[in-house]
Amino acid sequence: MNEPVRVGVVGMGTVGSGVVRLLVESADHIERHAGRRIVVEKAVVKDPSKARDVQVPGGRISGDFRDISRDPSISVAALLVGGLEPARTIMVDLLEHGKDVVTANKALLAEHGPELFELARRKGRSIAFEAAVAGGIPIVAAIGECLAANRIESIRGILNGTSNFILTRMEEDGADYADVLALAQQKGFAEADPSMDVDGTDATQKLAILAHLAFGVWVPWAEIPRMGIEGIDLDLLTYAAELGYRIRLIAVASRSEGRLAMRVAPALVKIGTPLAETRGAYNAVSIVGDAVGRMFFHGLGAGQMPTASAVVADIIDTVVGRAAITFRTTGVLDADSPAAKIGGVDAPDRHFLRIRVKDRPGVLARITGILGDHGISIASVIQHDASSASDAVVPLVIMTHACGSSAIQRAVATIDASDVVSGRSVCLSVLDD
Amino acid sequence: MNEPVRVGVVGMGTVGSGVVRLLVESADHIERHAGRRIVVEKAVVKDPSKARDVQVPGGRISGDFRDISRDPSISVAALLVGGLEPARTIMVDLLEHGKDVVTANKALLAEHGPELFELARRKGRSIAFEAAVAGGIPIVAAIGECLAANRIESIRGILNGTSNFILTRMEEDGADYADVLALAQQKGFAEADPSMDVDGTDATQKLAILAHLAFGVWVPWAEIPRMGIEGIDLDLLTYAAELGYRIRLIAVASRSEGRLAMRVAPALVKIGTPLAETRGAYNAVSIVGDAVGRMFFHGLGAGQMPTASAVVADIIDTVVGRAAITFRTTGVLDADSPAAKIGGVDAPDRHFLRIRVKDRPGVLARITGILGDHGISIASVIQHDASSASDAVVPLVIMTHACGSSAIQRAVATIDASDVVSGRSVCLSVLDD
């Protein structure tokens, strides 16, 4: 056996504690896979005096990340703090001081990926980030290594466990968004401030990282069209179910006519398809490659030990030398890589509309007329018996045939500006496969 | 860019042709992922004069594998012939002559894995075999690398596309086994001689390879209990559906009380669970790791280009040096690795029984009495109206609560030896999650 490898862990929150626990408790198992002992040399935390469930071997805890970056005995650092700062400063310092870095911080990579990757390459170091996307699901390795012979055509994912937990509970319990969110917070599935989860930010940042791997372009995540789940009410789920669908927050990146279409938004997914059967805090990713066809991955996308599983796999990869090899060609730009032209593609999808109409004669004719004017044809309509109150507002649900997203957006804008509707319509795309 | 790498391809059947096609048509894309050009230097076939759809560059085709093993310009060989001989002789010769080998031949590895791995290690070469199990699904990389931080607790897979295609068509079309098999052969989903697929041999060989990766033991595949799908008739599928299940050919390896339980057999899988939703020629694998929890992978498990995708990924891994690193610790024996004690574990499962009983008074009491004598309690019973003919034979379907497999086997043997049944009963285990 070789000399042990000494690892520094920056951040002992949920994931950091899980990583230390796994490295300690499964040390023998991990040693066999790495070919040498992996030792937690030091952990850095905000408050070293705080009591902790997980003990760092020898109690080697520090409040200063420089105790890792300046320690020549440490060759690999796991950066397990969230957010942009001080994470960015720490990563730069670690790379500058010759450490290989493993991280789970998706916001950092989505925001500063290009400069951090460039710095790592200049310093001859690697950044491994399996845990940054979809927790324990090895999707980064799958795209970057296992499907390397394929040109990726599309990626669709359920990348945010909190949103998926909320949508699943609403659908299964018939509960309202606000009640389920409160339950999720109570159970620890949602943060005290869940806004980055439910507004789609988290999923969008992960999608930007996957697109870099699959298409070789760094798309600024904030430019990716995004819609969260805050507007999804129980009625929408019920109508979707009536039509044979569920609603999931779906992140999509697809190559079409040499361009890249990306978005994060709730979408209808057909019951029985793998994305529709992805429940609770699970994540799922469906990838189409030109040789392999459609591949589907499903697993726990968050949580302490699933995420720690991915971090430690990356630490092993770094120790044995695989990470250095992989990082050299990570996100290499294809000659035929799509330009990062977001929203430039008008991919035809079926759409689901929920329009709150005033219950008056002629309204359906008016709405369908507007859709027809925009070249959109209708696959099905649901309008249930309204109340008898005159001029009551009732929901009208329409499923269209495939149409371009710009056409449907124009049609919905026209409908919402008309005098027969009340409030804004909801327009979701429909995924049938 | 570095010097190009020269690859030899042994075998130009379906998979070999796909590999050559992918290496040629996606050469630029693959070069970026490998960091250097990968060139098909030579292909070896049985009959070099035969006309082919896929052309080898420069027409460099030979009838003698020694033209690859003796060519010092070739560093990597893809061994893409099936069966044991001459595949074994060729692989030994390639390794002896210093070639790294990539293969899709599961029978060869299941039968001769230990000696071939030993030879490769002695020669300082690697064997990469992603394509040998579940085609395009990167399950070998997932277990060997991505889940390396986990102790694997169980593996369940649908590993034979032909069997799954047949079961799915029977279930969806209400067609008989023989008719669907004929259709599958006509469509090219089943071989002219499909016996290794439908009798479970192919899935068992793949399971033996996965168990080596996950548990560090080489289990002789022929010792793994196996049952094929030949005995699955339409009635069984109908009763299963009535109870909320489908029938799939499931390969299982699970660690329990320090031992390893393995088997390949048709089993009932609950509708809505991922294995039940795996249809047609798709493969699926569900893995439970102690840290990551349950992971699920789904994709095309066979076919020209999905398999070629896995072979070429392995060629890239070999070229960049990842395969050599990975192969060093492939199948390393855990100190706590379960003894390869097959069938030694009496894991409690629910069971589904189909018993053909003589339609006489007291029969149900007799059968349930035998089950009770063996400590097996009954969850549900289906017996439909019988014909009015006296002493007619009618099917009796029983779902048990969890019971040990040895108890149920003894009970079924007793039932089948009694005078109230006609023919052998079918006993399948039931997977609810």
Contacts between the chains, C-beta under 8 A, distances in Angstrom:
chain1	res1	chain2	res2	distance
A	18	B	291	7.9
A	22	B	149	5.8
A	22	B	291	5.7
A	26	B	149	6.5
A	26	B	150	8.0
A	26	B	151	6.9
A	26	B	290	7.8
A	26	B	291	7.6
A	28	B	335	6.0
A	29	B	149	7.8
A	29	B	151	5.9
A	29	B	334	6.2
A	29	B	336	7.9
A	30	B	148	7.4
A	30	B	149	6.1
A	32	B	329	6.7
A	32	B	332	4.5
A	32	B	333	7.7
A	32	B	334	6.5
A	32	B	335	7.9
A	33	B	148	4.1
A	33	B	149	7.6
A	33	B	329	5.4
A	33	B	332	6.7
A	34	B	148	7.8
A	34	B	329	7.5
A	35	B	328	6.3
A	35	B	329	5.8
A	130	B	146	7.2
A	136	B	289	7.9
A	136	B	291	7.5
A	136	B	292	3.8
A	136	B	293	6.8
A	136	B	295	6.6
A	137	B	295	6.7
A	138	B	138	7.9
A	138	B	141	7.7
A	138	B	142	5.7
A	138	B	145	7.9
A	138	B	146	3.4
A	138	B	147	7.3
A	141	B	138	7.7
A	141	B	141	6.5
A	141	B	142	8.0
A	141	B	145	6.8
A	141	B	146	5.2
A	142	B	138	5.7
A	142	B	141	8.0
A	145	B	138	7.9
A	145	B	141	6.8
A	145	B	313	6.8
A	145	B	316	7.9
A	145	B	317	6.9
A	145	B	322	7.1
A	146	B	130	7.2
A	146	B	138	3.4
A	146	B	141	5.2
A	146	B	310	7.8
A	146	B	313	5.4
A	147	B	138	7.3
A	147	B	309	6.8
A	147	B	313	6.8
A	148	B	30	7.4
A	148	B	33	4.1
A	148	B	34	7.8
A	148	B	312	7.8
A	148	B	313	5.3
A	148	B	316	5.1
A	149	B	22	5.8
A	149	B	26	6.5
A	149	B	29	7.8
A	149	B	30	6.1
A	149	B	33	7.6
A	149	B	308	7.4
A	149	B	309	5.1
A	149	B	312	3.5
A	149	B	313	5.2
A	149	B	316	6.6
A	150	B	309	5.7
A	151	B	26	6.9
A	151	B	29	5.9
A	272	B	277	6.5
A	274	B	274	7.1
A	274	B	277	6.9
A	274	B	298	6.4
A	277	B	272	6.5
A	277	B	274	6.9
A	277	B	277	6.3
A	289	B	136	7.9
A	289	B	309	6.5
A	290	B	26	7.8
A	290	B	305	8.0
A	291	B	18	7.9
A	291	B	22	5.7
A	291	B	26	7.7
A	291	B	136	7.5
A	291	B	305	4.4
A	291	B	306	6.8
A	291	B	308	6.0
A	291	B	309	3.9
A	291	B	312	7.6
A	292	B	136	3.8
A	292	B	299	6.6
A	292	B	300	6.7
A	292	B	305	7.1
A	292	B	306	4.9
A	292	B	309	4.0
A	292	B	310	7.7
A	293	B	136	6.8
A	293	B	299	6.9
A	293	B	300	4.8
A	293	B	303	7.8
A	293	B	305	7.4
A	293	B	306	5.7
A	294	B	299	6.8
A	294	B	300	7.6
A	295	B	136	6.6
A	295	B	137	6.7
A	295	B	297	7.6
A	295	B	298	7.1
A	295	B	299	4.0
A	296	B	296	7.9
A	296	B	297	7.3
A	296	B	298	4.0
A	296	B	299	6.5
A	297	B	295	7.6
A	297	B	296	7.3
A	297	B	297	5.8
A	297	B	298	7.8
A	298	B	274	6.5
A	298	B	295	7.1
A	298	B	296	4.0
A	298	B	297	7.7
A	298	B	298	7.6
A	299	B	292	6.6
A	299	B	293	6.9
A	299	B	294	6.8
A	299	B	295	4.0
A	299	B	296	6.5
A	300	B	292	6.7
A	300	B	293	4.8
A	300	B	294	7.6
A	303	B	293	7.8
A	305	B	290	8.0
A	305	B	291	4.4
A	305	B	292	7.1
A	305	B	293	7.4
A	306	B	291	6.8
A	306	B	292	4.9
A	306	B	293	5.7
A	308	B	149	7.4
A	308	B	291	5.9
A	309	B	147	6.8
A	309	B	149	5.1
A	309	B	150	5.7
A	309	B	289	6.5
A	309	B	291	3.9
A	309	B	292	4.0
A	310	B	146	7.7
A	310	B	292	7.7
A	312	B	148	7.7
A	312	B	149	3.6
A	312	B	291	7.6
A	313	B	145	6.8
A	313	B	146	5.4
A	313	B	147	6.8
A	313	B	148	5.3
A	313	B	149	5.2
A	316	B	145	7.9
A	316	B	148	5.1
A	316	B	149	6.7
A	317	B	145	6.9
A	320	B	325	5.0
A	320	B	328	7.9
A	320	B	329	7.5
A	321	B	321	7.6
A	321	B	325	5.5
A	322	B	145	7.1
A	322	B	322	5.1
A	322	B	325	5.4
A	322	B	326	7.0
A	325	B	320	5.0
A	325	B	321	5.5
A	325	B	322	5.4
A	325	B	325	7.9
A	326	B	322	7.0
A	328	B	35	6.3
A	328	B	320	7.9
A	329	B	32	6.7
A	329	B	33	5.4
A	329	B	34	7.5
A	329	B	35	5.8
A	329	B	320	7.5
A	332	B	32	4.5
A	332	B	33	6.7
A	333	B	32	7.7
A	334	B	29	6.1
A	334	B	32	6.5
A	335	B	28	6.1
A	335	B	32	8.0
A	336	B	29	7.9
